[in-house]
Amino acid sequence: MIVSAQAGRAGQPDPRDLYLELLKRALSYSLWDEPGLPLERLGYGGPLLRGAVHAVAAALRTAGLQLVRVADPARRAEGAIWPGQAHTMIGLARLDNLRHCVETVLVDGVPGDLIETGVWRGGASIFMRGILAAWGDAARRVFVADSFRGLPKPDPAIRADRADRHHRIGVLAVSRDEVAANFARYGLLDERVVFLEGWFKDTLAAAPIERLAVLRLDGDMYESTLDALAPLYPKLSPGGFCIIDDYALPGCRQAVDEYRAAQAISAPLERIDWTGVFWRKES
């Protein structure tokens, strides 16, 4: 458990820690056994394999059965699978890192709002809003940026994305209404949750954001990563954090490395887990 800046009474857990730990466990579905994810929603393989999976799944449904991929608890905890019920797929280490970053900017008074670009079911964004609520912050907003219809098809002109197949994976398309409903489940949907709906290249440059304290990128692809970094990183306050969820993916890693080199960003790139990295913006 992360120890926050405010300790509880002597010998007693801090209620803030208890709430945020419980929120993290609920968002990651760590309190329960994860049911299998319907295999036809994963979009693996070529057209023939996908067609065969859909045919088998349809036949099983007539008998009240379902074809699923069983979740490995260890891989689920490290954010290495697409879960069936959890509201986030980023794993416990990246959730702990997100809490560390948000609480640090609150303690240090780093100005700015919080944003996640690529939110899936909204879990990480919900966690950020929950941290603000736990700390009694009444001013900062949480921007929730997503197409809400999955990832874009690769641009043929971008070599790093040519082989990307994320756009074929149906489970990655989660509607805005579903994400908003997930915020509401936790009592965290209010006017300080701001949805930015559309492709990043169309929404982020014109977004009503003056300053950011935490910038969390989860765009998977080269193009999506740069489409978020280019307009938003200049708005990140000194002392703020830039978090990259998908650094293990070649396209994302290339985009981050190129952007850091082009902008002469020398802040150390720190590893969170097998795919997450972050750095703190220097003055």
MIBA-877563 format. One record per residue (C-alpha): y, x, z. Coordinates in steps of 0.05 Angstrom, whole numbers, plus 32768, in hexadecimal, padded with zeros to 4 digits. Layout:
v->Y&u->X&w->Z
...
% end
This chain:
v->8000&u->8000&w->8000
v->8046&u->8019&w->7FF0
v->8073&u->801F&w->802D
v->80B7&u->8001&w->8020
v->80F9&u->8019&w->803B
v->80FA&u->7FE2&w->8070
v->80C4&u->7FEA&w->80A4
v->80A6&u->7FAF&w->80C9
v->80A8&u->7FA7&w->8114
v->8085&u->7FDE&w->813A
v->803B&u->7FDB&w->812C
v->8042&u->7FA0&w->80FD
v->803E&u->7F9E&w->80B1
v->8080&u->7F93&w->808D
v->8080&u->7F4B&w->8071
v->809F&u->7F67&w->8031
v->8065&u->7F95&w->8027
v->8033&u->7F5E&w->8035
v->8054&u->7F30&w->8002
v->805A&u->7F64&w->7FCB
v->8013&u->7F7D&w->7FD6
v->7FFA&u->7F35&w->7FD2
v->8024&u->7F28&w->7F95
v->8008&u->7F66&w->7F73
v->7FC1&u->7F52&w->7F83
v->7FCB&u->7F0B&w->7F6A
v->7FED&u->7F20&w->7F29
v->7FB5&u->7F52&w->7F1A
v->7F80&u->7F1F&w->7F30
v->7F65&u->7F54&w->7F5F
v->7F59&u->7F1F&w->7F94
v->7F22&u->7EFF&w->7F6B
v->7EEA&u->7F12&w->7F3C
v->7F03&u->7F13&w->7EF4
v->7EDE&u->7EE3&w->7EC6
v->7ECB&u->7EFA&w->7E81
v->7EFD&u->7EF7&w->7E48
v->7EE8&u->7ECC&w->7E0C
v->7ED2&u->7EFE&w->7DD7
v->7EEE&u->7ED7&w->7D9C
v->7F35&u->7EE2&w->7DB7
v->7F31&u->7F2D&w->7DB6
v->7F34&u->7F37&w->7D6A
v->7F07&u->7F74&w->7D67
v->7EEA&u->7F8F&w->7D26
v->7EF3&u->7F7B&w->7CDE
v->7EF3&u->7F34&w->7CC0
v->7EA7&u->7F30&w->7CBC
v->7E9D&u->7F42&w->7D05
v->7ED5&u->7F15&w->7D1C
v->7EB9&u->7EDC&w->7CF3
v->7E74&u->7EE6&w->7D10
v->7E8F&u->7EE7&w->7D57
v->7EB6&u->7EA6&w->7D4B
v->7E79&u->7E85&w->7D2D
v->7E4C&u->7E98&w->7D68
v->7E82&u->7E83&w->7D9A
v->7E8A&u->7E3F&w->7D78
v->7E3F&u->7E34&w->7D7A
v->7E3B&u->7E46&w->7DC4
v->7E75&u->7E17&w->7DD5
v->7E4C&u->7DDB&w->7DBB
v->7E1A&u->7DEB&w->7DF2
v->7E4F&u->7DF5&w->7E27
v->7E49&u->7E41&w->7E25
v->7E7A&u->7E78&w->7E17
v->7E76&u->7EBE&w->7DFA
v->7E9E&u->7EEC&w->7E28
v->7EAA&u->7F35&w->7E36
v->7E9C&u->7F43&w->7E80
v->7ED5&u->7F68&w->7EA4
v->7EC4&u->7FAA&w->7EC6
v->7EE8&u->7FA9&w->7F0A
v->7EF8&u->7FF3&w->7F09
v->7F15&u->7FF1&w->7EC3
v->7F3C&u->7FB2&w->7ED4
v->7F5B&u->7FD4&w->7F11
v->7F73&u->800E&w->7EE6
v->7F8F&u->7FDF&w->7EB0
v->7F5D&u->7FF4&w->7E7B
v->7F48&u->7FAE&w->7E64
v->7F66&u->7F6C&w->7E4D
v->7F56&u->7F3E&w->7E87
v->7F44&u->7EF5&w->7E81
v->7F6B&u->7ED8&w->7EBC
v->7F9C&u->7F0D&w->7ED6
v->7FE5&u->7F04&w->7EC7
v->7FEC&u->7F4F&w->7EBB
v->7FBF&u->7F82&w->7E9A
v->7FE4&u->7FC1&w->7EB0
v->7FB8&u->7FD3&w->7EEC
v->7FC7&u->7FE3&w->7F34
v->7FE4&u->8029&w->7F2B
v->8018&u->8011&w->7EF9
v->802A&u->7FD6&w->7F26
v->8034&u->8006&w->7F60
v->805F&u->8032&w->7F34
v->8089&u->7FF6&w->7F1F
v->8095&u->7FE4&w->7F68
v->80A8&u->802C&w->7F77
v->80DB&u->802D&w->7F3E
v->80FA&u->7FEA&w->7F4F
v->80FE&u->7FF8&w->7F99
v->811C&u->803D&w->7F8D
v->8155&u->8022&w->7F63
v->8162&u->7FED&w->7F98
v->8164&u->8020&w->7FD1
v->818E&u->8051&w->7FA8
v->81BE&u->801C&w->7F8E
v->81B1&u->802C&w->7F45
v->81D7&u->7FF6&w->7F1E
v->81B7&u->7FCA&w->7EE9
v->8184&u->7F95&w->7ED9
v->8139&u->7F9C&w->7ECC
v->8115&u->7F91&w->7E8A
v->80CF&u->7F91&w->7E6F
v->80C5&u->7F94&w->7E24
v->8080&u->7F77&w->7E14
v->806C&u->7F4A&w->7E4E
v->8029&u->7F2A&w->7E3B
v->801D&u->7EF5&w->7E71
v->805A&u->7F0D&w->7E98
v->8039&u->7F2E&w->7ED4
v->8061&u->7F6E&w->7ED7
v->80A3&u->7F48&w->7ECC
v->808F&u->7F16&w->7F02
v->8081&u->7F51&w->7F30
v->80C7&u->7F6D&w->7F24
v->80E6&u->7F29&w->7F33
v->80BB&u->7F25&w->7F72
v->80D3&u->7F69&w->7F8A
v->811B&u->7F54&w->7F81
v->810D&u->7F14&w->7FA9
v->80EA&u->7F3B&w->7FE0
v->8126&u->7F6A&w->7FE6
v->8158&u->7F30&w->7FE6
v->817A&u->7F49&w->7FA7
v->81A4&u->7F0F&w->7F8D
v->81C5&u->7F2F&w->7F51
v->8196&u->7F54&w->7F23
v->8174&u->7F31&w->7EE9
v->812E&u->7F3C&w->7ECC
v->812D&u->7F3B&w->7E80
v->80EB&u->7F24&w->7E62
v->80E8&u->7F3D&w->7E1A
v->80AF&u->7F2A&w->7DEC
v->809F&u->7F09&w->7DAA
v->8072&u->7ED9&w->7DD2
v->8044&u->7ED8&w->7D95
v->8022&u->7F1B&w->7D99
v->8032&u->7F5D&w->7D77
v->8050&u->7F65&w->7D32
v->8029&u->7F7A&w->7CF5
v->8033&u->7FC5&w->7CE8
v->806B&u->7FD9&w->7CBA
v->8049&u->7FFF&w->7C80
v->8084&u->802F&w->7C7F
v->8074&u->8046&w->7CC6
v->803A&u->8076&w->7CC2
v->802D&u->8076&w->7D0D
v->801E&u->802B&w->7D0D
v->7FF7&u->8024&w->7CCC
v->7FB3&u->801F&w->7CEF
v->7FCC&u->7FF3&w->7D28
v->7FA4&u->7FB3&w->7D31
v->7FC6&u->7F94&w->7D6E
v->7FE2&u->7F5B&w->7D44
v->7F9B&u->7F42&w->7D39
v->7F8B&u->7F39&w->7D83
v->7F96&u->7EF1&w->7D96
v->7F94&u->7EFC&w->7DE1
v->7FD5&u->7F24&w->7DDD
v->7FFC&u->7EE7&w->7DC4
v->8017&u->7EC2&w->7E01
v->804C&u->7E8D&w->7DF9
v->8090&u->7E8D&w->7E1C
v->807E&u->7E4B&w->7E3E
v->803F&u->7E6A&w->7E5B
v->8064&u->7EA6&w->7E75
v->809A&u->7E7A&w->7E94
v->8064&u->7E4F&w->7EB4
v->8046&u->7E8E&w->7ED2
v->808A&u->7EA1&w->7EF1
v->808D&u->7E5A&w->7F0D
v->8048&u->7E60&w->7F2C
v->8062&u->7E97&w->7F59
v->80A4&u->7E73&w->7F68
v->80CA&u->7EA8&w->7F42
v->80E6&u->7E83&w->7F05
v->8132&u->7E7C&w->7F0B
v->8172&u->7E8A&w->7EE5
v->816B&u->7ED5&w->7EF1
v->812C&u->7ED7&w->7EC6
v->8147&u->7EDF&w->7E7F
v->8119&u->7ED7&w->7E44
v->8126&u->7EFF&w->7E04
v->80F9&u->7EDF&w->7DD0
v->80EB&u->7F01&w->7D8D
v->80DA&u->7F44&w->7D6E
v->80FC&u->7F7D&w->7D93
v->8121&u->7F93&w->7D55
v->8142&u->7F4E&w->7D52
v->8152&u->7F42&w->7D9B
v->815D&u->7F80&w->7DC5
v->819B&u->7F9E&w->7DA5
v->81C1&u->7F5C&w->7DAE
v->81A4&u->7F4B&w->7DF3
v->81D8&u->7F3B&w->7E29
v->81C8&u->7F7A&w->7E50
v->81FF&u->7FA8&w->7E6A
v->81D8&u->7FD7&w->7E96
v->818F&u->7FE1&w->7EA9
v->8170&u->8000&w->7EE7
v->8127&u->7FFA&w->7ED1
v->810F&u->7FFA&w->7E89
v->80C5&u->7FEC&w->7E80
v->80A8&u->7FF2&w->7E3A
v->8065&u->7FD3&w->7E26
v->8069&u->7FCE&w->7DDB
v->8029&u->7FF4&w->7DC9
v->8041&u->8008&w->7D83
v->806F&u->803F&w->7D68
v->80A0&u->800D&w->7D4A
v->80A2&u->7FDF&w->7D87
v->80AD&u->8019&w->7DB6
v->80E8&u->8035&w->7D8E
v->8104&u->7FEF&w->7D83
v->810A&u->7FEA&w->7DCF
v->811E&u->8032&w->7DE1
v->8156&u->8038&w->7DAE
v->8182&u->7FFD&w->7DC5
v->816E&u->7FFC&w->7E0F
v->8169&u->8044&w->7E28
v->81B4&u->8051&w->7E1F
v->81BF&u->8017&w->7E50
v->8191&u->8035&w->7E85
v->81BC&u->804C&w->7EC0
v->81B6&u->8094&w->7ED9
v->8182&u->8091&w->7F10
v->815E&u->8058&w->7EED
v->8116&u->805A&w->7ED6
v->80F6&u->8057&w->7E91
v->80AD&u->8042&w->7E95
v->807D&u->8047&w->7E59
v->803D&u->801E&w->7E5E
v->8019&u->8035&w->7E1F
v->8022&u->8081&w->7E1C
v->7FD8&u->808A&w->7E0F
v->7FE0&u->8067&w->7DCC
v->7FF2&u->8099&w->7D95
v->8029&u->806F&w->7D76
v->804C&u->8060&w->7DB7
v->8045&u->80A9&w->7DCE
v->8063&u->80C2&w->7D8D
v->809E&u->8092&w->7D92
v->80AD&u->80A7&w->7DDA
v->80A7&u->80F1&w->7DCC
v->80D3&u->80ED&w->7D8E
v->8108&u->80C4&w->7DB3
v->810A&u->80F3&w->7DEF
v->8110&u->812F&w->7DC0
v->8147&u->810F&w->7D96
v->816F&u->80FB&w->7DD3
v->8162&u->813D&w->7DF7
v->8144&u->8119&w->7E33
v->812C&u->814F&w->7E63
v->8118&u->8124&w->7E9E
v->80CE&u->8133&w->7EAF
v->809C&u->8102&w->7E92
v->8070&u->80EE&w->7ECD
v->802B&u->80D1&w->7EC5
v->8019&u->8090&w->7EE9
v->7FD0&u->8088&w->7ED3
v->7FA7&u->8091&w->7E93
v->7FDD&u->8071&w->7E67
v->801C&u->8064&w->7E8F
v->8055&u->8096&w->7E94
v->809D&u->8092&w->7EAD
v->80DB&u->80BB&w->7EB9
v->811C&u->80B4&w->7EE0
v->815B&u->80B8&w->7EB7
v->8187&u->80F2&w->7ECA
v->81D2&u->80F0&w->7ED0
% end
